[in-house]
């Protein structure tokens, strides 16, 4: 079995290279779900809030 090489230490990378995780940013982890909904609902959410995720965030806040 080969030893894994930490590629962040080579080619100009550094040990903290890469995007920070949601936990490191102080955000909640995400959960992927599958929901069936009518296209008209999706269109309204995108029209009013920009995306389904933003519509859900707004609903959770209120």
GUDRENVEX-927910 format. One record per residue (C-alpha): x, y, z; residue number from 1; residue in one letter. Coordinates in steps of 0.001 Angstrom, whole numbers, plus 500000, padded with zeros to 6 digits. Each point is the difference from the previous one (the first is absolute). Last residue first. Example, Ala and Ser with C-alpha at 12.3 -4.5 7.8 and 13.67 -1.06 7.14 Angstrom:
<sites>
+--------+--------+--------+-----+------+
:     c1 :     c2 :     c3 : pos : code :
+--------+--------+--------+-----+------+
: 513670 : 498940 : 507140 :   2 :    s :
: 498630 : 496560 : 500660 :   1 :    a :
+--------+--------+--------+-----+------+
</sites>
This chain:
<sites>
+--------+--------+--------+-----+------+
:     c1 :     c2 :     c3 : pos : code :
+--------+--------+--------+-----+------+
: 460411 : 533625 : 510107 :  62 :    x :
: 503665 : 499028 : 499834 :  61 :    x :
: 499275 : 496473 : 498779 :  60 :    x :
: 497801 : 501334 : 497179 :  59 :    x :
: 502744 : 502414 : 498888 :  58 :    x :
: 502596 : 497212 : 500008 :  57 :    x :
: 497618 : 497797 : 497994 :  56 :    x :
: 499476 : 502747 : 497414 :  55 :    x :
: 503768 : 500547 : 499808 :  54 :    x :
: 500541 : 496284 : 499334 :  53 :    x :
: 497320 : 499967 : 497309 :  52 :    x :
: 501721 : 502819 : 498174 :  51 :    x :
: 499775 : 503718 : 499201 :  50 :    x :
: 497518 : 500857 : 502748 :  49 :    x :
: 496897 : 501306 : 498168 :  48 :    x :
: 500477 : 498730 : 496442 :  47 :    x :
: 501917 : 496870 : 501019 :  46 :    x :
: 497340 : 499063 : 502540 :  45 :    x :
: 497194 : 500737 : 497532 :  44 :    x :
: 501617 : 497884 : 497259 :  43 :    x :
: 500569 : 497077 : 502369 :  42 :    x :
: 496374 : 500124 : 501124 :  41 :    x :
: 498775 : 500103 : 496379 :  40 :    x :
: 502191 : 496964 : 499186 :  39 :    x :
: 498030 : 497882 : 502487 :  38 :    x :
: 501951 : 498364 : 502809 :  37 :    x :
: 501742 : 496704 : 500644 :  36 :    x :
: 502584 : 500203 : 502760 :  35 :    x :
: 503428 : 498432 : 500230 :  34 :    x :
: 502202 : 500899 : 502931 :  33 :    x :
: 503641 : 500893 : 500527 :  32 :    x :
: 500952 : 501085 : 503496 :  31 :    x :
: 502407 : 502876 : 500527 :  30 :    x :
: 502281 : 500460 : 503018 :  29 :    x :
: 499264 : 503077 : 502101 :  28 :    x :
: 502292 : 502958 : 499568 :  27 :    x :
: 502889 : 501216 : 502179 :  26 :    x :
: 502429 : 500318 : 497081 :  25 :    x :
: 502029 : 497045 : 501266 :  24 :    x :
: 496757 : 497990 : 500189 :  23 :    x :
: 499110 : 500930 : 496420 :  22 :    x :
: 503374 : 498684 : 498895 :  21 :    x :
: 502722 : 502396 : 498939 :  20 :    x :
: 500956 : 500026 : 496328 :  19 :    x :
: 503476 : 498854 : 499103 :  18 :    x :
: 503489 : 500525 : 501328 :  17 :    x :
: 500641 : 499911 : 503754 :  16 :    x :
: 503169 : 497913 : 499723 :  15 :    x :
: 501401 : 502090 : 497187 :  14 :    x :
: 500109 : 499568 : 496250 :  13 :    x :
: 502871 : 501218 : 497843 :  12 :    x :
: 500383 : 496804 : 497999 :  11 :    x :
: 500095 : 497696 : 503021 :  10 :    x :
: 498679 : 500108 : 503574 :   9 :    x :
: 496325 : 500009 : 498912 :   8 :    x :
: 500626 : 496699 : 498210 :   7 :    x :
: 500052 : 498090 : 503293 :   6 :    x :
: 501495 : 496772 : 498724 :   5 :    x :
: 498225 : 496724 : 500715 :   4 :    x :
: 502239 : 497046 : 500721 :   3 :    x :
: 499503 : 497251 : 497480 :   2 :    x :
: 498602 : 496604 : 500973 :   1 :    x :
+--------+--------+--------+-----+------+
</sites>
